[in-house]
Amino acid sequence: MEYSSPVKVRSPFVQSLYSLRHANSRKIAKSKDPDVSEKTIGRLSQYRRILKELLDQSLGNVYSHELARRAGVSAAQVRRDLMVVGYSGNPHSGYEIVALIKSISNFLDDSQVQRVALIGVGSLGRAILSQFAGNGTRLQITAAFDTSGNASSSVVTGCRCRPIEELEQVVQGEGIKVGLIAVSSTEAQAAADRLIEVGVLSIVNLTPASIQVPDYVHVENLDITMSVERAAFYARQRD
């Protein structure tokens, strides 16, 4: 399908696949403030992941400089970012982890479960489903669509996989506005077209292919090949 607007690529590379669990919130979270930058949304998502790891270690509080060290930013940046969600710490005890997680989640997540559709249930698609299973956020992949015919009617990590022919009915019926594309490069544009036709407004493209979308559709591209090539380049430079 041809679109009059240019290809819209806001993040040509975000993070590697292993980081997808916290990058996805950045890519498809619905910000309550349109003036908040994508980088801020990304850092808030990263802070939440780190805070959950600290909570798993039975920690109750964390200081801004500790959170900053783990996130690879400055303590001042952490404090500025957390002002966006309306949370401030105590100079003596730092941030209460449980309360801070709740504040970030209330900002990043929809008030209800935000449903996401996945096209492609191959190895990559299954890894994404596994990553999202039980992630503890209101962002959930509730529909997965198989283009090969091999996974239709199966259940992968709790998500029912359907034939691609059911996409329109399910996406419109569930009011899904976010889609993930994990198919081959040759199928990427067709997958994007189908998502857009049924009202999806944000797409995460996990293929190396560039996709064309209308101006009103937000696209995030995660090119793992580019990530490996970049890592290899810097490894050579530092060897």
N, C-alpha and C positions, 0 to 999 in steps of 0.2 A: 504494500500500500504506500502511495506517495503522500508526503505531507509538505505543505508550503514552508513550514518553519524549518530551520536548520537542525541538525542533530544536536540534542541537548544533553551534554555530558557534564555534570557538576563535579563529579569526583572520578577521574579516569582510573585511579587506583586508590583504594581505601586501606585495606589490610589483607593479610593472607587468609586463607580459608579457616585456619585454626582460630583466628580472631573473630570469626563471623558472629559468634554468639553475642558479643557486645557491640560489634560494628553495625549489626542490623538495626538495633534500636535507633542508632543515629540516622541511618539511611531512611527509615520508614516511620520513625516516631512523629506524632503530630504535635508540633510545638504550639503551646497556648499563646505565645508571643511571636508574631511574624518577624519581629526585628531581631530575634535571637539568631546568631550565626550558626551555620552548620557545624563549624569547628567546636563551638560551645556545646551543642547537642552531643557531638561525638565524645567530648571530654566528660560530660555528665554521665553518659552511658558507661564510659570506662571507669569512672569513679564508683558507680553502682556495682560493677562487677568486682572491683577491688574490695569494696566494703563487704560484699557477701563472702568473699574469701576470708576476710578478717573475722567476720562473724562466725564462720565455720571453725576458726581457731579459738573460739570462746572469748574473743576480745569484745569489750563493751564500748570503748571510746578510742578515738584516733585524733591526732593533731594534724593541722593542715600541712606541716612540713613532712610528716610521715606519708600522708596521702599523696603529696606532691612527688616525693621520691619514687614511690611505686608507679605513679602515672607518667613520670618523666617530664614534669612541668615544674614551675616555681610555686612556692607556697602562696605568693600573692595572686597567681593565676587561679589557684584553687579557691581562694577566698572570693575573688571576683565572680567566678563561675557559680559558686554556691549562693551568692547574693541573688542570682537570677531566680532560684527556686525559693527564695525567701527564708533561707535557713542560716543561722549564725551560731557559731560555737561559743564555748566558755573558755576564757583565757587560761583558766586553771586546769580544766579537764578535757578541753578539745571538743570534738564533735561526738555526740551520742550516735553510735553506728546504726542502731535500729531506726531511730527517728530520722536520721539523714537518708537512709535507704527509702523510707516512706516518702519523704519530701521530694526526692529525685523521681521516684516512681509516679507520684501524683502529677509531677510536671511533664515527664516524658510520655507517660502512657495515657491512653484514652480512659475515660471514667468506666467504660465497659470493656469487655474483651474485644480487641481489635483483630479481626480475622484476616488471614493472609492465605493466598493461593500459590501453590508451587506447580510449575509445569516442568516435568522431567523427573522421573523416579529411577534414574540409573544410580551409579555409585555416588556421584556428587549429590544428587537429590536425596538419597537415603542418608548421607552424612549430615545434610542440613536438617532433615527431619529429626535425626538423633540429637543434634545439637540443641534444637528447640524444645525437645520433649522435657517437660518438667522444669522449664527455665525460670518459673516463678514470676513471670511478668504477665501483663494482660495482652501481650502480643503473641498470637498463636497461629500456627499453620493448621488450618481446619480443613483444607481441601488440597489434595495432590492429584495431578493428572498425568497419566502415562501416555506417551506418544508412540511407544514401541509395541504395545499390546502384551508385554511380558508381565507387567505388574498390576494390570487392571483387576479390580475387585479384591486385591490383597490389602492387608493392614500392616503398615510399617510404623513402628514405635507409636502406636496408638492412632495414627492418621489413616483413614481409609483412602486408598488409591482408586481413582476412577478413570475410565477411558476419556481421552481428550474430547470426544464428541459430547460429553456431558458438561463441558466447561461453562458454556453460556448459561445453562439452566442453574447450575450450582452457584456460580459467582453472583449472578443477579439475585438468586433466591436468598443468599446469605448476606447480600449487601457488601461484598468484599471490594475493597478499594486499593489493596496492595497486592502486587504479584511478584513472584521470584521466577526467573527463567534459568533453568539448569539443563538445557538441551544442547545439541550440537550447534556449532556456529551457523550451519546452513539452515537450521530451523528457528534461529533466534528471532528474526524479523517477523516471521509468520506467527510465532508465539506472542510477540509484543502486539501485533495487530489484533489478535483475538482478544487479548486482555483489554486493550483500549476500547474495542468495539462494545464491550459489555460494561464499561464504566470505571475501569481501574485507573487510578490517578497517580500512582507511584509504582515504579518498576525497579527491581534489583536485577541487573543483568550479569549473570555469572559466566557468560561466554566471552571469548575473545572478540566476537563480532560487534561492530558498531550498529546500533539500531536507530531508526528514525522514528520520532514521536512528535505529536503536536506540541505546541508551546506550553500548553497547560498541564502536560504530564511530566512529572519529575522522574529522572532516571539516575540511578547509581550503577556504575560499572565496576565490577571487581574482576580484574584480569590477573589470574594467578600466574600465567606465563610471564607477564610483565614483571611480577614480583620476583620470580625466580631469576629472571635475566638481570634485574637490578641487583639482587643479592650476589649473583655470580660476578657482576662487574666490580662491586665494591670488595669482594673477596680477593679478586685479582689485584686491585689497587693496593690492598693492605698486606699482600703476601710478601 
